[in-house]
């Protein structure tokens, strides 16, 4: 039976992998956020960031860095499952 520490280490390794994954194209990032009815401000608050930063990510001007990248990727993956591309 695995220990809790072993399981947490495995989960942490997965999260690091998610952080390295490619994010969806910039236009898809915005589409997913809007499909969920979320504002840039709401997303910024959740990610402890600024609204302008979220706008820059959606415009492709900048890319999120760890640890926000992993959290953003996780959110986008979950939204993509709920709101598939038409």
N, CA, C and O atoms as a printed pandas DataFrame, in Angstrom:
     atom_number atom_name residue_name chain_id  residue_number  x_coord  y_coord  z_coord
0              1         N          UNK        A               1    0.854   -1.174    0.000
1              2        CA          UNK        A               1    0.000    0.000    0.000
2              3         C          UNK        A               1    0.902    1.239    0.000
3              4         O          UNK        A               1    1.786    1.356    0.849
4              5         N          UNK        A               2    0.686    2.168   -0.947
5              6        CA          UNK        A               2    1.521    3.382   -0.977
6              7         C          UNK        A               2    1.237    4.277    0.225
7              8         O          UNK        A               2    0.137    4.294    0.776
8              9         N          UNK        A               3    2.262    5.010    0.602
9             10        CA          UNK        A               3    2.091    5.966    1.698
10            11         C          UNK        A               3    1.515    7.267    1.156
11            12         O          UNK        A               3    1.526    7.518   -0.049
12            13         N          UNK        A               4    1.020    8.072    2.059
13            14        CA          UNK        A               4    0.487    9.373    1.666
14            15         C          UNK        A               4    1.573   10.219    1.002
15            16         O          UNK        A               4    1.316   10.894    0.005
16            17         N          UNK        A               5    2.788   10.180    1.558
17            18        CA          UNK        A               5    3.891   10.948    0.975
18            19         C          UNK        A               5    4.193   10.504   -0.453
19            20         O          UNK        A               5    4.466   11.340   -1.315
20            21         N          UNK        A               6    4.146    9.201   -0.710
21            22        CA          UNK        A               6    4.383    8.697   -2.066
22            23         C          UNK        A               6    3.302    9.193   -3.022
23            24         O          UNK        A               6    3.585    9.591   -4.152
24            25         N          UNK        A               7    2.080    9.162   -2.554
25            26        CA          UNK        A               7    0.977    9.629   -3.401
26            27         C          UNK        A               7    1.082   11.127   -3.665
27            28         O          UNK        A               7    0.866   11.580   -4.789
28            29         N          UNK        A               8    1.413   11.892   -2.630
29            30        CA          UNK        A               8    1.574   13.337   -2.813
30            31         C          UNK        A               8    2.720   13.634   -3.775
31            32         O          UNK        A               8    2.618   14.549   -4.592
32            33         N          UNK        A               9    3.793   12.882   -3.689
33            34        CA          UNK        A               9    4.923   13.081   -4.606
34            35         C          UNK        A               9    4.504   12.797   -6.046
35            36         O          UNK        A               9    4.898   13.510   -6.970
36            37         N          UNK        A              10    3.705   11.753   -6.224
37            38        CA          UNK        A              10    3.229   11.425   -7.567
38            39         C          UNK        A              10    2.333   12.532   -8.111
39            40         O          UNK        A              10    2.425   12.890   -9.286
40            41         N          UNK        A              11    1.471   13.070   -7.263
41            42        CA          UNK        A              11    0.589   14.165   -7.674
42            43         C          UNK        A              11    1.419   15.408   -7.987
43            44         O          UNK        A              11    1.154   16.095   -8.973
44            45         N          UNK        A              12    2.405   15.700   -7.168
45            46        CA          UNK        A              12    3.268   16.857   -7.424
46            47         C          UNK        A              12    3.988   16.714   -8.760
47            48         O          UNK        A              12    4.143   17.694   -9.489
48            49         N          UNK        A              13    4.427   15.504   -9.086
49            50        CA          UNK        A              13    5.086   15.273  -10.373
50            51         C          UNK        A              13    4.127   15.532  -11.527
51            52         O          UNK        A              13    4.516   16.100  -12.547
52            53         N          UNK        A              14    2.880   15.118  -11.368
53            54        CA          UNK        A              14    1.879   15.396  -12.410
54            55         C          UNK        A              14    1.645   16.890  -12.563
55            56         O          UNK        A              14    1.525   17.395  -13.679
56            57         N          UNK        A              15    1.582   17.589  -11.452
57            58        CA          UNK        A              15    1.369   19.038  -11.517
58            59         C          UNK        A              15    2.527   19.737  -12.219
59            60         O          UNK        A              15    2.313   20.696  -12.961
60            61         N          UNK        A              16    3.743   19.268  -11.992
61            62        CA          UNK        A              16    4.888   19.848  -12.697
62            63         C          UNK        A              16    4.789   19.593  -14.186
63            64         O          UNK        A              16    5.146   20.449  -14.996
64            65         N          UNK        A              17    4.299   18.407  -14.550
65            66        CA          UNK        A              17    4.103   18.086  -15.965
66            67         C          UNK        A              17    3.071   19.009  -16.589
67            68         O          UNK        A              17    3.257   19.493  -17.705
68            69         N          UNK        A              18    1.982   19.252  -15.869
69            70        CA          UNK        A              18    0.940   20.154  -16.364
70            71         C          UNK        A              18    1.525   21.536  -16.593
71            72         O          UNK        A              18    1.180   22.209  -17.565
72            73         N          UNK        A              19    2.411   21.960  -15.701
73            74        CA          UNK        A              19    3.004   23.283  -15.822
74            75         C          UNK        A              19    3.816   23.410  -17.099
75            76         O          UNK        A              19    3.987   24.513  -17.619
76            77         N          UNK        A              20    4.316   22.298  -17.606
77            78        CA          UNK        A              20    5.142   22.331  -18.804
78            79         C          UNK        A              20    4.334   22.159  -20.088
79            80         O          UNK        A              20    4.840   22.416  -21.180
80            81         N          UNK        A              21    3.104   21.734  -19.960
81            82        CA          UNK        A              21    2.284   21.502  -21.144
82            83         C          UNK        A              21    2.006   22.805  -21.876
83            84         O          UNK        A              21    1.997   23.893  -21.299
84            85         N          UNK        A              22    1.784   22.643  -23.156
85            86        CA          UNK        A              22    1.394   23.802  -23.943
86            87         C          UNK        A              22    0.005   24.253  -23.518
87            88         O          UNK        A              22   -0.876   23.438  -23.244
88            89         N          UNK        A              23   -0.167   25.530  -23.471
89            90        CA          UNK        A              23   -1.489   26.091  -23.201
90            91         C          UNK        A              23   -2.255   26.148  -24.513
91            92         O          UNK        A              23   -1.647   26.134  -25.583
92            93         N          UNK        A              24   -3.575   26.211  -24.448
93            94        CA          UNK        A              24   -4.352   26.352  -25.683
94            95         C          UNK        A              24   -3.963   27.642  -26.411
95            96         O          UNK        A              24   -3.384   28.544  -25.807
96            97         N          UNK        A              25   -4.275   27.730  -27.688
97            98        CA          UNK        A              25   -4.013   28.970  -28.421
98            99         C          UNK        A              25   -4.690   30.152  -27.725
99           100         O          UNK        A              25   -5.681   29.986  -27.014
100          101         N          UNK        A              26   -4.147   31.327  -27.941
101          102        CA          UNK        A              26   -4.640   32.499  -27.219
102          103         C          UNK        A              26   -6.130   32.741  -27.428
103          104         O          UNK        A              26   -6.830   33.096  -26.479
104          105         N          UNK        A              27   -6.627   32.559  -28.637
105          106        CA          UNK        A              27   -8.047   32.807  -28.880
106          107         C          UNK        A              27   -8.919   31.790  -28.132
107          108         O          UNK        A              27  -10.049   32.099  -27.754
108          109         N          UNK        A              28   -8.395   30.590  -27.923
109          110        CA          UNK        A              28   -9.143   29.568  -27.187
110          111         C          UNK        A              28   -9.166   29.887  -25.693
111          112         O          UNK        A              28  -10.152   29.598  -25.015
112          113         N          UNK        A              29   -8.120   30.464  -25.187
113          114        CA          UNK        A              29   -8.074   30.841  -23.769
114          115         C          UNK        A              29   -9.213   31.801  -23.444
115          116         O          UNK        A              29   -9.924   31.630  -22.454
116          117         N          UNK        A              30   -9.370   32.792  -24.278
117          118        CA          UNK        A              30  -10.437   33.779  -24.064
118          119         C          UNK        A              30  -11.809   33.139  -24.241
119          120         O          UNK        A              30  -12.721   33.384  -23.452
120          121         N          UNK        A              31  -11.952   32.316  -25.283
121          122        CA          UNK        A              31  -13.236   31.662  -25.540
122          123         C          UNK        A              31  -13.672   30.837  -24.337
123          124         O          UNK        A              31  -14.835   30.882  -23.936
124          125         N          UNK        A              32  -12.742   30.087  -23.766
125          126        CA          UNK        A              32  -13.077   29.244  -22.625
126          127         C          UNK        A              32  -13.497   30.081  -21.421
127          128         O          UNK        A              32  -14.482   29.769  -20.751
128          129         N          UNK        A              33  -12.757   31.129  -21.157
129          130        CA          UNK        A              33  -13.107   32.005  -20.019
130          131         C          UNK        A              33  -14.493   32.594  -20.219
131          132         O          UNK        A              33  -15.316   32.581  -19.304
132          133         N          UNK        A              34  -14.751   33.106  -21.406
133          134        CA          UNK        A              34  -16.047   33.727  -21.682
134          135         C          UNK        A              34  -17.171   32.701  -21.687
135          136         O          UNK        A              34  -18.280   33.007  -21.248
136          137         N          UNK        A              35  -16.912   31.486  -22.173
137          138        CA          UNK        A              35  -17.937   30.445  -22.176
138          139         C          UNK        A              35  -18.371   30.110  -20.753
139          140         O          UNK        A              35  -19.528   29.771  -20.506
140          141         N          UNK        A              36  -17.431   30.209  -19.829
141          142        CA          UNK        A              36  -17.740   29.933  -18.424
142          143         C          UNK        A              36  -18.363   31.136  -17.732
143          144         O          UNK        A              36  -18.776   31.043  -16.576
144          145         N          UNK        A              37  -18.432   32.258  -18.426
145          146        CA          UNK        A              37  -19.006   33.458  -17.833
146          147         C          UNK        A              37  -18.097   34.114  -16.814
147          148         O          UNK        A              37  -18.561   34.803  -15.905
148          149         N          UNK        A              38  -16.814   33.901  -16.967
149          150        CA          UNK        A              38  -15.836   34.484  -16.040
150          151         C          UNK        A              38  -15.240   35.751  -16.632
151          152         O          UNK        A              38  -15.009   35.833  -17.838
152          153         N          UNK        A              39  -14.995   36.726  -15.786
153          154        CA          UNK        A              39  -14.325   37.948  -16.237
154          155         C          UNK        A              39  -12.816   37.788  -16.033
155          156         O          UNK        A              39  -12.358   36.926  -15.283
156          157         N          UNK        A              40  -12.079   38.627  -16.710
157          158        CA          UNK        A              40  -10.628   38.647  -16.486
158          159         C          UNK        A              40  -10.327   38.991  -15.036
159          160         O          UNK        A              40   -9.377   38.468  -14.453
160          161         N          UNK        A              41  -11.123   39.854  -14.464
161          162        CA          UNK        A              41  -10.929   40.249  -13.065
162          163         C          UNK        A              41  -11.109   39.054  -12.122
163          164         O          UNK        A              41  -10.328   38.879  -11.187
164          165         N          UNK        A              42  -12.127   38.241  -12.365
165          166        CA          UNK        A              42  -12.348   37.058  -11.531
166          167         C          UNK        A              42  -11.176   36.088  -11.623
167          168         O          UNK        A              42  -10.711   35.549  -10.618
168          169         N          UNK        A              43  -10.712   35.879  -12.844
169          170        CA          UNK        A              43   -9.584   34.979  -13.044
170          171         C          UNK        A              43   -8.329   35.531  -12.383
171          172         O          UNK        A              43   -7.572   34.789  -11.757
172          173         N          UNK        A              44   -8.115   36.824  -12.523
173          174        CA          UNK        A              44   -6.948   37.455  -11.903
174          175         C          UNK        A              44   -6.992   37.305  -10.387
175          176         O          UNK        A              44   -5.972   37.032   -9.753
176          177         N          UNK        A              45   -8.158   37.482   -9.820
177          178        CA          UNK        A              45   -8.296   37.352   -8.368
178          179         C          UNK        A              45   -7.969   35.926   -7.930
179          180         O          UNK        A              45   -7.261   35.726   -6.943
180          181         N          UNK        A              46   -8.479   34.940   -8.656
181          182        CA          UNK        A              46   -8.237   33.540   -8.306
182          183         C          UNK        A              46   -6.763   33.173   -8.428
183          184         O          UNK        A              46   -6.245   32.380   -7.642
184          185         N          UNK        A              47   -6.089   33.756   -9.422
185          186        CA          UNK        A              47   -4.679   33.437   -9.660
186          187         C          UNK        A              47   -3.725   34.422   -8.987
187          188         O          UNK        A              47   -2.518   34.406   -9.232
188          189         N          UNK        A              48   -4.293   35.286   -8.130
189          190        CA          UNK        A              48   -3.468   36.268   -7.403
190          191         C          UNK        A              48   -2.588   37.052   -8.378
191          192         O          UNK        A              48   -1.371   37.155   -8.225
192          193         N          UNK        A              49   -3.260   37.593   -9.376
193          194        CA          UNK        A              49   -2.585   38.326  -10.433
194          195         C          UNK        A              49   -3.357   39.601  -10.723
195          196         O          UNK        A              49   -4.282   39.952   -9.992
196          197         N          UNK        A              50   -2.977   40.295  -11.793
197          198        CA          UNK        A              50   -3.679   41.517  -12.201
198          199         C          UNK        A              50   -4.521   41.222  -13.430
199          200         O          UNK        A              50   -4.190   40.337  -14.219
200          201         N          UNK        A              51   -5.603   41.958  -13.593
201          202        CA          UNK        A              51   -6.462   41.783  -14.763
202          203         C          UNK        A              51   -5.675   41.978  -16.055
203          204         O          UNK        A              51   -5.878   41.259  -17.034
204          205         N          UNK        A              52   -4.785   42.949  -16.044
205          206        CA          UNK        A              52   -3.965   43.223  -17.238
206          207         C          UNK        A              52   -3.102   42.022  -17.609
207          208         O          UNK        A              52   -2.861   41.760  -18.788
208          209         N          UNK        A              53   -2.646   41.307  -16.609
209          210        CA          UNK        A              53   -1.827   40.119  -16.858
210          211         C          UNK        A              53   -2.641   39.059  -17.581
211          212         O          UNK        A              53   -2.155   38.435  -18.524
212          213         N          UNK        A              54   -3.877   38.852  -17.144
213          214        CA          UNK        A              54   -4.748   37.877  -17.799
214          215         C          UNK        A              54   -4.990   38.304  -19.247
215          216         O          UNK        A              54   -4.959   37.473  -20.155
216          217         N          UNK        A              55   -5.228   39.576  -19.459
217          218        CA          UNK        A              55   -5.401   40.091  -20.816
218          219         C          UNK        A              55   -4.173   39.845  -21.679
219          220         O          UNK        A              55   -4.294   39.515  -22.859
220          221         N          UNK        A              56   -3.006   40.005  -21.099
221          222        CA          UNK        A              56   -1.765   39.752  -21.838
222          223         C          UNK        A              56   -1.619   38.278  -22.194
223          224         O          UNK        A              56   -1.157   37.942  -23.284
224          225         N          UNK        A              57   -2.012   37.397  -21.274
225          226        CA          UNK        A              57   -1.963   35.959  -21.579
226          227         C          UNK        A              57   -2.916   35.623  -22.712
227          228         O          UNK        A              57   -2.574   34.850  -23.608
228          229         N          UNK        A              58   -4.106   36.199  -22.676
229          230        CA          UNK        A              58   -5.100   35.917  -23.709
230          231         C          UNK        A              58   -4.733   36.530  -25.047
231          232         O          UNK        A              58   -5.163   36.037  -26.090
232          233         N          UNK        A              59   -3.958   37.581  -25.035
233          234        CA          UNK        A              59   -3.527   38.229  -26.277
234          235         C          UNK        A              59   -2.225   37.635  -26.812
235          236         O          UNK        A              59   -1.788   37.975  -27.911
236          237         N          UNK        A              60   -1.612   36.755  -26.037
237          238        CA          UNK        A              60   -0.348   36.158  -26.460
238          239         C          UNK        A              60    0.848   37.070  -26.280
239          240         O          UNK        A              60    1.919   36.806  -26.827
240          241         N          UNK        A              61    0.676   38.149  -25.513
241          242        CA          UNK        A              61    1.788   39.079  -25.297
242          243         C          UNK        A              61    2.778   38.544  -24.271
243          244         O          UNK        A              61    3.978   38.801  -24.363
244          245         N          UNK        A              62    2.274   37.807  -23.301
245          246        CA          UNK        A              62    3.114   37.162  -22.292
246          247         C          UNK        A              62    2.542   35.777  -22.016
247          248         O          UNK        A              62    1.414   35.466  -22.397
248          249         N          UNK        A              63    3.338   34.958  -21.350
249          250        CA          UNK        A              63    2.918   33.617  -20.946
250          251         C          UNK        A              63    3.026   33.523  -19.433
251          252         O          UNK        A              63    3.930   34.108  -18.836
252          253         N          UNK        A              64    2.115   32.795  -18.814
253          254        CA          UNK        A              64    2.206   32.631  -17.364
254          255         C          UNK        A              64    3.431   31.800  -16.982
255          256         O          UNK        A              64    3.848   30.907  -17.720
256          257         N          UNK        A              65    3.988   32.109  -15.835
257          258        CA          UNK        A              65    5.135   31.370  -15.305
258          259         C          UNK        A              65    4.684   30.572  -14.079
259          260         O          UNK        A              65    3.684   30.902  -13.441
260          261         N          UNK        A              66    5.436   29.523  -13.764
261          262        CA          UNK        A              66    5.097   28.750  -12.568
262          263         C          UNK        A              66    5.089   29.651  -11.344
263          264         O          UNK        A              66    5.881   30.591  -11.277
264          265         N          UNK        A              67    4.242   29.402  -10.400
265          266        CA          UNK        A              67    3.248   28.328  -10.321
266          267         C          UNK        A              67    1.919   28.683  -10.977
267          268         O          UNK        A              67    1.036   27.829  -11.064
268          269         N          UNK        A              68    1.754   29.914  -11.439
269          270        CA          UNK        A              68    0.475   30.294  -12.050
270          271         C          UNK        A              68    0.195   29.510  -13.331
271          272         O          UNK        A              68   -0.960   29.227  -13.647
272          273         N          UNK        A              69    1.244   29.161  -14.062
273          274        CA          UNK        A              69    1.050   28.429  -15.316
274          275         C          UNK        A              69    0.304   27.121  -15.069
275          276         O          UNK        A              69   -0.628   26.786  -15.801
276          277         N          UNK        A              70    0.712   26.385  -14.039
277          278        CA          UNK        A              70    0.062   25.107  -13.741
278          279         C          UNK        A              70   -1.401   25.322  -13.367
279          280         O          UNK        A              70   -2.273   24.572  -13.806
280          281         N          UNK        A              71   -1.667   26.331  -12.568
281          282        CA          UNK        A              71   -3.043   26.607  -12.161
282          283         C          UNK        A              71   -3.885   27.043  -13.358
283          284         O          UNK        A              71   -5.032   26.621  -13.507
284          285         N          UNK        A              72   -3.309   27.886  -14.205
285          286        CA          UNK        A              72   -4.028   28.361  -15.399
286          287         C          UNK        A              72   -4.298   27.197  -16.350
287          288         O          UNK        A              72   -5.398   27.079  -16.889
288          289         N          UNK        A              73   -3.305   26.342  -16.556
289          290        CA          UNK        A              73   -3.479   25.181  -17.423
290          291         C          UNK        A              73   -4.573   24.262  -16.877
291          292         O          UNK        A              73   -5.389   23.731  -17.630
292          293         N          UNK        A              74   -4.574   24.087  -15.577
293          294        CA          UNK        A              74   -5.589   23.240  -14.943
294          295         C          UNK        A              74   -6.991   23.804  -15.175
295          296         O          UNK        A              74   -7.920   23.068  -15.509
296          297         N          UNK        A              75   -7.129   25.101  -14.994
297          298        CA          UNK        A              75   -8.411   25.744  -15.225
298          299         C          UNK        A              75   -8.846   25.584  -16.677
299          300         O          UNK        A              75   -9.988   25.212  -16.947
300          301         N          UNK        A              76   -7.941   25.863  -17.608
301          302        CA          UNK        A              76   -8.298   25.786  -19.023
302          303         C          UNK        A              76   -8.668   24.366  -19.431
303          304         O          UNK        A              76   -9.585   24.179  -20.230
304          305         N          UNK        A              77   -7.976   23.367  -18.901
305          306        CA          UNK        A              77   -8.315   21.974  -19.202
306          307         C          UNK        A              77   -9.723   21.639  -18.702
307          308         O          UNK        A              77  -10.498   20.986  -19.401
308          309         N          UNK        A              78  -10.040   22.087  -17.502
309          310        CA          UNK        A              78  -11.363   21.817  -16.953
310          311         C          UNK        A              78  -12.447   22.547  -17.760
311          312         O          UNK        A              78  -13.512   21.989  -18.020
312          313         N          UNK        A              79  -12.173   23.781  -18.148
313          314        CA          UNK        A              79  -13.144   24.526  -18.957
314          315         C          UNK        A              79  -13.307   23.907  -20.329
315          316         O          UNK        A              79  -14.416   23.876  -20.863
316          317         N          UNK        A              80  -12.220   23.411  -20.913
317          318        CA          UNK        A              80  -12.298   22.784  -22.232
318          319         C          UNK        A              80  -13.167   21.521  -22.177
319          320         O          UNK        A              80  -13.866   21.203  -23.139
320          321         N          UNK        A              81  -13.119   20.811  -21.056
321          322        CA          UNK        A              81  -13.965   19.628  -20.895
322          323         C          UNK        A              81  -15.437   20.022  -20.783
323          324         O          UNK        A              81  -16.317   19.312  -21.272
324          325         N          UNK        A              82  -15.690   21.136  -20.151
325          326        CA          UNK        A              82  -17.086   21.602  -19.993
326          327         C          UNK        A              82  -17.621   22.297  -21.230
327          328         O          UNK        A              82  -18.805   22.192  -21.548
328          329         N          UNK        A              83  -16.752   23.001  -21.920
329          330        CA          UNK        A              83  -17.163   23.821  -23.071
330          331         C          UNK        A              83  -16.313   23.463  -24.285
331          332         O          UNK        A              83  -15.442   24.239  -24.679
332          333         N          UNK        A              84  -16.558   22.286  -24.888
333          334        CA          UNK        A              84  -15.751   21.878  -26.048
334          335         C          UNK        A              84  -15.882   22.854  -27.209
335          336         O          UNK        A              84  -16.885   23.554  -27.346
336          337         N          UNK        A              85  -14.860   22.884  -28.030
337          338        CA          UNK        A              85  -14.890   23.763  -29.206
338          339         C          UNK        A              85  -16.055   23.380  -30.105
339          340         O          UNK        A              85  -16.353   22.201  -30.293
340          341         N          UNK        A              86  -16.711   24.403  -30.659
341          342        CA          UNK        A              86  -17.843   24.100  -31.564
342          343         C          UNK        A              86  -17.370   23.458  -32.864
343          344         O          UNK        A              86  -18.187   23.143  -33.730
